[in-house]
């Protein structure tokens, strides 16, 4: 019985879904409840986090308010549910062991796994404090930082369900883990030199000496191995290229400080925020022009991919050797990143002169993420460490679907309830090793979420390894057109409802008519779409060869516009007969043709290179002029480009007029569409100049413009779109049978 004059206690139950495990949420709830004089408990569950608190009604209201406003900075709450329950007269507040009490062991798990987080400021300070017991300890972490996705085996996220289960906490670490006032209270990867992981290969001093001598080292990072070399040493870079079979593609750089990044690159405040964020991705930056880097680091790219150290081991290495280092994926070209010590020595023994390894197992490979700034926000190009897995919440409940994505920049996704979980970047599925990694990722994602798909969703292209796997899976298969999936992925990322116009531009995707699409406009509503306009088709002489050699696309435009004069006879025969010369509407291939005509590049050494080079030219000219591209007909544009080249017009102005022509085409279609919402998706919209100018022009015309941010605009995002569209089709079938 409550005392006379005192209000009876009340009890509140709160369930949270999202990235609420592994971020210090339970310690935060514990401290908040204690501060407000509330009793009860909190625990992790298969669906997220559940808390019950009991006490005075005004304190429960304050608890609920601060639960939303003061939650841990790394957490992401996607859904919350609060309800009053009967008081039980609890005494004290406790953190309960993780529980599946809200469902059985066969229950699908919907708690989002947190991505791996870069070393926080507090742990960094301890790392270099000689008086601290974790001084120079390469595996220090706390509730605010450290490995998460790379080490978790199961949900709920607790130490026994991670690769840290083999490291028993020493008494001091145990005290930190159990002390509510400690920063490491319930920090699952908590460790110290006495009880935690240890280096078991070379020492940091040996590694730095090897790098000084121009050697290559293999370092075991958070989500896999990296190959490191001195980025100032031309011979070391050339040797790494030769051994890794990576002739032209640019290497990413790790630099010890923001000041060094600012020396070699132009860094805006927003780009600085990306570099220093908990995700600590590779950020594509414009070079400053200052010399000092080896010429062959990124000689075929107009940008430098730079990142800062993100683990204690990286910080220690770079404190000993404060120079720019190449930090590239630990693999051979076209193979997945290596995560196992023994496999690393087997597969990279011919590349690395030294191995800097440790004994903390990695649960799954997770490469470094790549982002760039666009429209003032981050735009993810490769979604991996720090961003994966991505949990996208949708309004409609989804059936249990597995979406297997495309062939290039592969990712997979599973649909559970109101969420789609998108995997980390796997890579291109050209090699047997990559296809094995693809299958392993499917198994791992399904096991982690205790997920049993009833349907598989794949791309239309019959030669994609992902589509072939789906058709051989034995499960019912839903096939989704490539560009429709692009549009749906962007719409799902933004929770976009209602009819919208989508521009889906990329290099290639299998079209409904069997040709190669890539310059499409759709009117979309739910799972239904109508192709209302597209780039005028042209042929690709040589098929796949035309993807690598842009001069072939230029020859095709010339042949169709002006005839065969001056064109190689073999190319003419292909075009005349339509043999090994498929039709395409690809804006990506139009970029290649214009770059060839303008003398920017005749060949592409890696995907997207020519488009990036043409985009780079736009920064050297300012113009509102645009070539003519009426209703996607490229012939007037082609004639104008040829005329400008003949007249000696500068390449930057040609590039700018070309980009502006594409923007004006977007505006023209938008104004004729009759809708006010527009999605821009596909790899072409990773072009910052094109995206930002298009968005500004479209918004000035009253359009609401949606572009990708956390989900890649390239093929790394289409698994999300596949899942959403397949679910819509299945709902439509159910409704039609009702």
ZICOR-V857928 format. One record per residue. N is the residue number from 1. RES is the residue in one letter. PHI is phi in degrees with one decimal (NA if undefined). PSI is psi in whole degrees, 0 to 359 (none if undefined). OMEGA is omega as a letter, one per 30 degrees, with the letter a starting at -180 (none if undefined). Layout:
N/RES/PHI/PSI/OMEGA
N/RES/PHI/PSI/OMEGA
This chain:
1/X/NA/132/l
2/X/-68.3/152/l
3/X/-64.0/147/l
4/X/-56.3/134/l
5/X/88.4/351/l
6/X/-103.8/140/l
7/X/-69.2/145/l
8/X/-65.8/144/l
9/X/-65.2/150/l
10/X/-120.5/163/a
11/X/-132.3/137/a
12/X/-122.7/133/l
13/X/-112.0/130/l
14/X/-125.2/129/l
15/X/-114.2/132/l
16/X/-119.7/139/l
17/X/-119.5/151/a
18/X/128.9/204/l
19/X/-86.3/82/a
20/X/-121.9/7/l
21/X/-115.9/138/a
22/X/83.8/15/a
23/X/-121.9/9/a
24/X/80.0/25/a
25/X/-71.7/317/l
26/X/-63.4/315/l
27/X/-60.3/322/l
28/X/-61.3/314/l
29/X/-62.9/318/l
30/X/-58.1/310/a
31/X/-66.0/321/a
32/X/-65.1/316/l
33/X/-62.9/317/l
34/X/-61.9/317/a
35/X/-62.4/325/a
36/X/-92.9/4/l
37/X/71.9/31/a
38/X/-101.7/151/l
39/X/-110.5/169/l
40/X/137.5/215/a
41/X/-159.7/166/l
42/X/-143.3/145/l
43/X/-153.5/157/l
44/X/-79.8/147/l
45/X/-137.3/180/l
46/X/-65.6/340/a
47/X/-104.7/351/a
48/X/151.2/249/a
49/X/-142.6/138/l
50/X/-125.0/137/l
51/X/-136.7/140/l
52/X/-124.0/129/l
53/X/-128.3/146/a
54/X/-132.2/139/l
55/X/162.8/200/a
56/X/-66.1/146/a
57/X/-58.9/321/a
58/X/-68.8/328/l
59/X/-71.9/326/l
60/X/-65.3/321/l
61/X/-64.5/319/l
62/X/-66.4/321/l
63/X/-59.8/313/a
64/X/-65.2/323/l
65/X/-65.7/314/a
66/X/-76.2/338/l
67/X/-60.9/325/l
68/X/-84.2/320/a
69/X/-86.2/330/a
70/X/-111.7/12/a
71/X/-60.1/161/a
72/X/-54.4/141/a
73/X/-64.7/332/a
74/X/-84.8/352/a
75/X/-78.6/155/l
76/X/-134.0/111/l
77/X/-95.1/115/a
78/X/-94.3/334/l
79/X/-156.1/147/l
80/X/-140.2/150/l
81/X/-138.6/127/l
82/X/-123.5/138/l
83/X/-151.9/151/l
84/X/-84.4/136/l
85/X/-126.0/171/a
86/X/-70.9/134/l
87/X/-61.0/147/l
88/X/-119.8/1/l
89/X/70.6/37/a
90/X/-67.6/153/l
91/X/-119.9/126/a
92/X/76.9/176/l
93/X/-128.4/137/a
94/X/-131.9/152/l
95/X/-97.1/112/a
96/X/-81.5/157/l
97/X/-60.6/150/l
98/X/-55.9/143/a
99/X/-135.6/149/l
100/X/-110.9/23/a
101/X/-63.7/341/a
102/X/-83.8/3/l
103/X/-172.5/176/a
104/X/-89.5/174/l
105/X/-64.2/342/l
106/X/-87.8/0/a
107/X/-69.4/138/l
108/X/-66.1/144/a
109/X/-103.2/134/a
110/X/-120.2/2/l
111/X/-68.1/129/a
112/X/-74.9/135/l
113/X/-84.1/132/a
114/X/-75.0/140/l
115/X/-64.8/165/l
116/X/-68.8/142/a
117/X/-117.2/140/l
118/X/-68.1/157/a
119/X/-53.8/129/a
120/X/-81.1/170/a
121/X/-63.8/323/a
122/X/-66.3/315/l
123/X/-68.5/325/l
124/X/-62.5/317/l
125/X/-62.6/319/l
126/X/-64.6/324/a
127/X/-59.7/328/a
128/X/-113.7/20/l
129/X/-101.9/108/a
130/X/-59.0/338/a
131/X/-84.8/351/a
132/X/-88.4/143/a
133/X/-69.6/347/l
134/X/-102.9/20/l
135/X/-56.7/123/l
136/X/60.5/27/l
137/X/-89.1/118/a
138/X/-72.1/358/a
139/X/-128.7/26/l
140/X/-70.1/148/l
141/X/-164.8/175/l
142/X/-154.1/192/a
143/X/-68.3/345/a
144/X/-96.5/354/a
145/X/-159.6/172/l
146/X/107.9/182/a
147/X/-69.9/145/l
148/X/-135.6/281/a
149/X/-60.7/326/a
150/X/-70.4/344/a
151/X/-118.1/350/a
152/X/-80.7/135/l
153/X/-102.0/334/a
154/X/-154.5/164/l
155/X/-115.8/136/g
156/X/-68.6/158/a
157/X/-80.9/102/l
158/X/-138.9/158/a
159/X/-52.8/316/l
160/X/-62.3/344/a
161/X/-100.3/19/l
162/X/-126.7/173/l
163/X/-71.9/358/l
164/X/-85.0/359/a
165/X/-64.2/340/l
166/X/-85.2/359/a
167/X/-112.7/104/a
168/X/-77.4/132/a
169/X/-63.5/135/l
170/X/-74.3/167/a
171/X/-55.1/320/a
172/X/-68.4/316/l
173/X/-66.7/324/l
174/X/-62.2/319/l
175/X/-62.8/316/l
176/X/-60.0/316/a
177/X/-62.8/328/a
178/X/-100.0/357/a
179/X/-93.7/113/a
180/X/-60.1/338/a
181/X/-86.3/354/a
182/X/-91.4/145/l
183/X/-63.7/340/a
184/X/-102.7/17/l
185/X/-59.8/116/a
186/X/58.3/32/l
187/X/-81.7/108/a
188/X/-63.6/322/l
189/X/-86.4/14/a
190/X/-51.6/138/a
191/X/-165.3/167/l
192/X/-149.5/176/a
193/X/-59.1/336/a
194/X/-79.3/331/a
195/X/-131.8/354/a
196/X/-102.8/190/l
197/X/-60.2/157/a
198/X/-138.4/153/l
199/X/-65.6/137/a
200/X/-128.5/12/l
201/X/-116.4/233/l
202/X/-72.1/167/l
203/X/-90.4/166/l
204/X/-63.5/321/l
205/X/-63.1/316/l
206/X/-63.2/321/a
207/X/-65.3/316/a
208/X/-66.3/323/l
209/X/-65.6/320/l
210/X/-62.7/318/l
211/X/-65.3/321/l
212/X/-61.7/328/a
213/X/-84.4/3/l
214/X/85.3/16/a
215/X/-87.9/171/a
216/X/-109.4/132/l
217/X/-118.8/149/l
218/X/-104.7/119/a
219/X/-111.8/132/l
220/X/-84.9/111/a
221/X/-95.7/208/a
222/X/-70.3/310/a
223/X/-114.6/15/l
224/X/151.4/181/a
225/X/-82.3/150/l
226/X/-123.1/151/l
227/X/-103.7/126/a
228/X/-116.3/144/l
229/X/-154.9/159/l
230/X/-67.3/116/a
231/X/-74.6/356/l
232/X/-95.6/348/a
233/X/-98.4/105/a
234/X/-59.4/318/a
235/X/-65.9/319/l
236/X/-64.8/319/l
237/X/-65.4/316/l
238/X/-62.5/319/l
239/X/-65.5/318/l
240/X/-63.1/318/l
241/X/-60.1/315/a
242/X/-65.1/314/a
243/X/-72.0/328/a
244/X/-87.0/353/a
245/X/58.9/47/a
246/X/-128.3/82/a
247/X/-69.7/320/a
248/X/-126.9/330/a
249/X/-58.5/136/a
250/X/-65.0/151/l
251/X/-95.2/145/l
252/X/-80.2/154/a
253/X/-119.8/141/l
254/X/-109.1/129/a
255/X/-121.2/146/a
256/X/-69.7/341/a
257/X/-151.8/161/l
258/X/-62.0/324/a
259/X/-60.5/321/l
260/X/-70.7/321/l
261/X/-59.2/318/a
262/X/-68.7/338/l
263/X/-69.8/315/a
264/X/-93.6/346/a
265/X/-136.7/155/l
266/X/-84.1/123/a
267/X/-126.7/116/l
268/X/-81.3/165/l
269/X/-57.0/322/l
270/X/-68.4/322/l
271/X/-69.7/325/l
272/X/-60.4/318/l
273/X/-61.9/323/l
274/X/-65.9/315/l
275/X/-59.4/320/a
276/X/-94.9/6/a
277/X/-71.6/163/l
278/X/-59.2/336/l
279/X/-75.7/332/l
280/X/46.0/57/a
281/X/-81.0/173/l
282/X/-73.2/128/a
283/X/-113.6/128/l
284/X/-77.0/121/a
285/X/-129.2/155/l
286/X/-80.9/132/l
287/X/-62.2/148/l
288/X/-82.1/340/a
289/X/94.5/355/l
290/X/-72.5/134/l
291/X/-78.2/166/l
292/X/138.8/332/l
293/X/-88.1/149/l
294/X/-60.4/140/a
295/X/-62.7/335/a
296/X/-96.2/15/l
297/X/-70.7/312/a
298/X/-147.8/47/a
299/X/-72.9/344/l
300/X/-105.1/16/l
301/X/-128.5/141/l
302/X/-79.8/359/a
303/X/-126.8/159/l
304/X/-111.7/128/l
305/X/-90.3/110/a
306/X/-120.4/147/l
307/X/-144.2/163/l
308/X/-101.4/160/l
309/X/-56.8/138/a
310/X/-125.9/356/l
311/X/-126.6/159/l
312/X/-56.4/322/l
313/X/-62.0/317/l
314/X/-63.8/318/l
315/X/-60.9/317/a
316/X/-66.4/318/l
317/X/-62.0/316/a
318/X/-79.9/342/l
319/X/-71.9/330/l
320/X/-80.5/332/a
321/X/-137.9/80/a
322/X/-80.7/69/l
323/X/-131.5/162/l
324/X/-70.7/131/a
325/X/-118.5/139/l
326/X/-66.1/133/l
327/X/-133.7/90/a
328/X/-113.0/162/a
329/X/-56.4/138/l
330/X/-81.4/83/a
331/X/-164.8/171/l
332/X/-85.8/159/a
333/X/-54.5/134/l
334/X/74.3/7/l
335/X/-109.8/157/l
336/X/-71.5/160/l
337/X/-65.2/143/a
338/X/-88.0/140/l
339/X/-122.4/346/a
340/X/-104.3/138/a
341/X/-58.6/313/a
342/X/-66.2/316/l
343/X/-64.3/326/l
344/X/-62.3/315/l
345/X/-68.3/327/a
346/X/-72.4/314/a
347/X/-89.3/338/a
348/X/-119.9/12/a
349/X/-61.8/332/l
350/X/-84.0/353/a
351/X/-105.2/308/a
352/X/-85.4/138/l
353/X/-86.7/340/a
354/X/-151.9/145/l
355/X/-117.2/122/l
356/X/-104.3/96/a
357/X/-120.8/173/l
358/X/-147.0/176/a
359/X/-104.5/15/l
360/X/-87.5/116/a
361/X/-65.9/152/l
362/X/-105.8/128/a
363/X/-74.8/328/a
364/X/-158.8/150/l
365/X/-71.2/141/l
366/X/-150.2/100/a
367/X/-69.5/175/l
368/X/-73.9/136/l
369/X/-75.6/154/l
370/X/-125.0/129/l
371/X/-136.1/165/l
372/X/-144.8/165/l
373/X/-87.2/134/l
374/X/-151.6/135/a
375/X/55.1/31/l
376/X/79.0/4/a
377/X/-130.1/164/l
378/X/-67.5/145/l
379/X/-131.4/111/a
380/X/-79.1/129/l
381/X/-101.1/317/l
382/X/-127.1/118/a
383/X/-97.1/111/a
384/X/-150.0/235/a
385/X/-54.2/132/l
386/X/90.5/342/a
387/X/-125.4/335/a
388/X/-101.1/148/f
389/X/-80.7/147/l
390/X/-92.1/131/l
391/X/-109.0/114/a
392/X/-108.2/120/a
393/X/-91.2/135/l
394/X/-121.2/161/a
395/X/-74.8/324/a
396/X/-91.8/145/l
397/X/-70.6/138/a
398/X/-104.2/143/l
399/X/-72.9/163/a
400/X/-71.9/95/a
401/X/-115.0/146/l
402/X/-113.7/121/l
403/X/-106.6/128/a
404/X/-104.9/8/l
405/X/69.4/210/a
406/X/-109.4/215/a
407/X/-112.6/323/l
408/X/-98.2/147/l
409/X/51.1/46/a
410/X/-61.0/136/l
411/X/-139.0/163/l
412/X/-127.9/164/a
413/X/-145.2/151/l
414/X/-124.5/145/a
415/X/-109.4/122/l
416/X/-134.2/118/l
417/X/61.3/242/l
418/X/-103.9/16/a
419/X/-126.8/147/l
420/X/-115.8/124/l
421/X/-100.8/116/a
422/X/-100.7/129/a
423/X/-72.1/173/l
424/X/-70.2/162/l
425/X/-57.5/131/l
426/X/-102.7/317/a
427/X/122.8/185/l
428/X/-78.3/141/a
429/X/-94.4/43/a
430/X/-84.5/330/a
431/X/-103.7/160/l
432/X/-62.3/323/l
433/X/-65.0/320/l
434/X/-67.2/321/l
435/X/-67.6/325/l
436/X/-65.1/319/l
437/X/-62.9/322/l
438/X/-59.5/312/l
439/X/-66.2/322/l
440/X/-64.7/321/l
441/X/-64.4/320/l
442/X/-60.2/310/a
443/X/-60.1/317/a
444/X/-66.2/315/a
445/X/-65.4/319/l
446/X/-66.7/320/l
447/X/-67.6/318/a
448/X/-59.5/322/a
449/X/-101.8/12/l
450/X/48.9/49/a
451/X/-106.8/134/l
452/X/-125.7/97/a
453/X/-66.3/145/l
454/X/-103.0/343/a
455/X/-145.4/146/l
456/X/-113.1/140/l
457/X/-117.0/134/a
458/X/-142.7/174/l
459/X/-77.6/160/l
460/X/-71.2/337/a
461/X/-65.9/120/a
462/X/-70.8/341/a
463/X/-96.2/357/l
464/X/-66.4/134/l
465/X/-61.2/325/l
466/X/-66.2/319/l
467/X/-66.9/320/l
468/X/-64.5/321/l
469/X/-63.5/316/a
470/X/-60.3/314/a
471/X/-68.0/337/l
472/X/-94.9/0/a
473/X/-73.1/339/a
474/X/86.5/356/l
475/X/-96.0/158/l
476/X/-57.3/141/a
477/X/-120.1/135/l
478/X/-113.6/130/a
479/X/-103.8/132/a
480/X/-122.6/135/l
481/X/-65.9/140/a
482/X/-53.6/308/a
483/X/-77.7/332/l
484/X/-63.2/322/l
485/X/-65.0/321/l
486/X/-56.0/309/a
487/X/-61.2/315/a
488/X/-65.6/327/l
489/X/-63.9/315/l
490/X/-66.1/318/l
491/X/-62.5/318/a
492/X/-65.8/321/l
493/X/-58.5/325/a
494/X/-99.4/2/a
495/X/62.7/33/a
496/X/-73.0/129/l
497/X/-113.8/160/l
498/X/81.1/177/a
499/X/-67.6/145/l
500/X/-150.2/160/l
501/X/-96.2/136/l
502/X/-125.3/129/l
503/X/-103.0/118/a
504/X/-119.9/104/a
505/X/-122.0/128/l
506/X/-156.5/197/a
507/X/-80.2/315/a
508/X/-167.7/151/l
509/X/-163.8/143/a
510/X/-69.1/122/a
511/X/-90.1/166/l
512/X/-62.9/335/a
513/X/-95.2/8/l
514/X/84.3/359/l
515/X/-94.9/176/a
516/X/-91.6/111/l
517/X/-88.7/165/l
518/X/169.8/7/l
519/X/-142.1/66/a
520/X/-112.4/149/l
521/X/-121.7/130/l
522/X/-123.3/145/l
523/X/-97.2/125/a
524/X/-124.0/137/l
525/X/-146.4/113/a
526/X/60.3/225/a
527/X/-82.2/3/a
528/X/-102.9/139/l
529/X/-144.3/151/l
530/X/-128.2/125/l
531/X/-79.0/111/a
532/X/-103.0/342/l
533/X/-164.6/158/l
534/X/-160.7/165/l
535/X/-62.7/143/l
536/X/-58.5/129/a
537/X/-65.5/149/l
538/X/-146.3/165/a
539/X/-93.0/153/l
540/X/-110.5/93/a
541/X/-66.6/122/a
542/X/97.0/358/l
543/X/60.8/244/a
544/X/-60.7/330/l
545/X/-60.9/328/a
546/X/-69.4/337/l
547/X/-68.5/324/a
548/X/-89.0/335/a
549/X/-122.2/96/a
550/X/-63.6/337/l
551/X/-61.8/335/l
552/X/-67.0/318/l
553/X/-64.2/320/l
554/X/-62.2/319/l
555/X/-63.5/323/l
556/X/-64.3/315/l
557/X/-63.2/319/l
558/X/-64.5/316/a
559/X/-59.2/318/a
560/X/-75.7/333/a
561/X/-90.1/317/a
562/X/-121.0/355/a
563/X/95.9/186/a
564/X/-83.3/356/a
565/X/-57.1/126/l
566/X/82.2/1/a
567/X/-102.1/140/l
568/X/-50.1/137/a
569/X/-63.3/322/l
570/X/-62.6/318/l
571/X/-63.6/317/l
572/X/-60.7/318/l
573/X/-63.5/319/l
574/X/-58.5/315/a
575/X/-71.0/320/a
576/X/-64.7/318/a
577/X/-93.2/348/a
578/X/68.0/25/a
579/X/-96.2/127/a
580/X/51.4/39/l
581/X/-144.1/71/a
582/X/-66.9/152/l
583/X/-77.3/145/l
584/X/-143.4/153/l
585/X/-115.3/25/a
586/X/-74.9/123/l
587/X/-68.7/328/l
588/X/-59.1/318/l
589/X/-73.2/332/l
590/X/-65.4/321/l
591/X/-56.0/313/a
592/X/-58.0/316/a
593/X/-63.8/315/a
594/X/-66.8/320/l
595/X/-61.5/321/l
596/X/-66.2/312/a
597/X/-60.3/321/a
598/X/-80.9/354/a
599/X/79.8/16/l
600/X/-75.0/315/l
601/X/-164.4/143/l
602/X/-103.2/337/a
603/X/-134.0/158/l
604/X/-115.6/127/a
605/X/-94.6/347/l
606/X/-157.1/159/a
607/X/-60.3/130/l
608/X/84.9/357/a
609/X/-61.5/311/a
610/X/-63.5/319/l
611/X/-62.7/320/l
612/X/-65.3/321/l
613/X/-66.1/320/l
614/X/-68.4/322/l
615/X/-61.9/319/a
616/X/-59.1/326/l
617/X/-62.6/331/a
618/X/-65.9/338/l
619/X/-74.6/350/a
620/X/-101.6/5/l
621/X/-148.2/149/l
622/X/-123.7/121/a
623/X/-158.3/144/l
624/X/-96.1/358/a
625/X/-72.0/149/a
626/X/-141.9/142/l
627/X/-69.0/167/a
628/X/-90.8/128/l
629/X/-137.7/62/a
630/X/-67.2/122/l
631/X/51.3/33/l
632/X/81.2/10/l
633/X/-82.5/112/a
634/X/-81.5/351/a
635/X/-61.9/313/l
636/X/-59.0/320/l
637/X/-61.4/315/a
638/X/-58.9/313/a
639/X/-62.3/321/a
640/X/-69.7/322/l
641/X/-63.2/313/l
642/X/-59.8/318/l
643/X/-62.8/318/l
644/X/-66.9/320/l
645/X/-63.0/316/l
646/X/-62.5/324/a
647/X/-81.6/357/l
648/X/80.4/21/l
649/X/-63.8/140/a
650/X/-63.9/145/a
651/X/-58.0/319/l
652/X/-58.1/323/l
653/X/-72.0/322/l
654/X/-61.8/315/a
655/X/-61.7/318/a
656/X/-67.2/317/l
657/X/-62.3/324/l
658/X/-65.7/310/l
659/X/-59.0/318/l
660/X/-63.1/326/l
661/X/-63.0/318/l
662/X/-63.5/320/l
663/X/-63.6/316/a
664/X/-65.7/327/l
665/X/-64.1/317/l
666/X/-57.4/313/a
667/X/-63.8/319/a
668/X/-62.0/313/l
669/X/-65.7/319/a
670/X/-60.1/317/a
671/X/-68.1/335/l
672/X/-91.9/353/a
673/X/-78.7/329/a
674/X/84.2/5/l
675/X/-119.7/164/a
676/X/-114.7/358/l
677/X/-111.2/133/a
678/X/-135.6/134/l
679/X/-107.6/135/l
680/X/-116.7/113/a
681/X/-141.3/164/a
682/X/104.1/157/a
683/X/-59.4/332/l
684/X/-60.0/330/a
685/X/-82.9/13/l
686/X/-80.3/352/l
687/X/-72.8/113/a
688/X/-66.5/316/a
689/X/-61.2/313/a
690/X/-61.6/313/a
691/X/-64.6/313/a
692/X/-70.5/320/l
693/X/-68.2/319/l
694/X/-62.3/314/a
695/X/-61.5/318/a
696/X/-64.8/316/a
697/X/-66.1/318/a
698/X/-67.7/318/l
699/X/-65.8/326/l
700/X/-65.6/338/l
701/X/-92.9/6/l
702/X/92.9/8/l
703/X/-84.3/147/l
704/X/-94.8/119/a
705/X/-107.7/131/l
706/X/-120.8/127/l
707/X/-132.0/167/a
708/X/-73.0/147/l
709/X/-128.7/286/a
710/X/-87.4/342/l
711/X/-107.0/131/a
712/X/-59.5/142/l
713/X/-73.6/338/l
714/X/-81.3/195/a
715/X/-67.2/350/l
716/X/-65.6/348/a
717/X/-106.2/353/a
718/X/-72.8/339/l
719/X/-60.3/323/l
720/X/-61.3/312/l
721/X/-62.9/322/l
722/X/-59.2/314/a
723/X/-62.4/314/a
724/X/-65.2/317/a
725/X/-68.0/318/l
726/X/-62.5/320/l
727/X/-62.1/319/l
728/X/-63.3/321/l
729/X/-64.5/319/a
730/X/-66.8/322/l
731/X/-63.6/319/l
732/X/-61.9/321/l
733/X/-65.7/320/l
734/X/-63.7/317/a
735/X/-65.5/323/a
736/X/-69.9/340/l
737/X/-93.4/353/a
738/X/-72.7/none/none
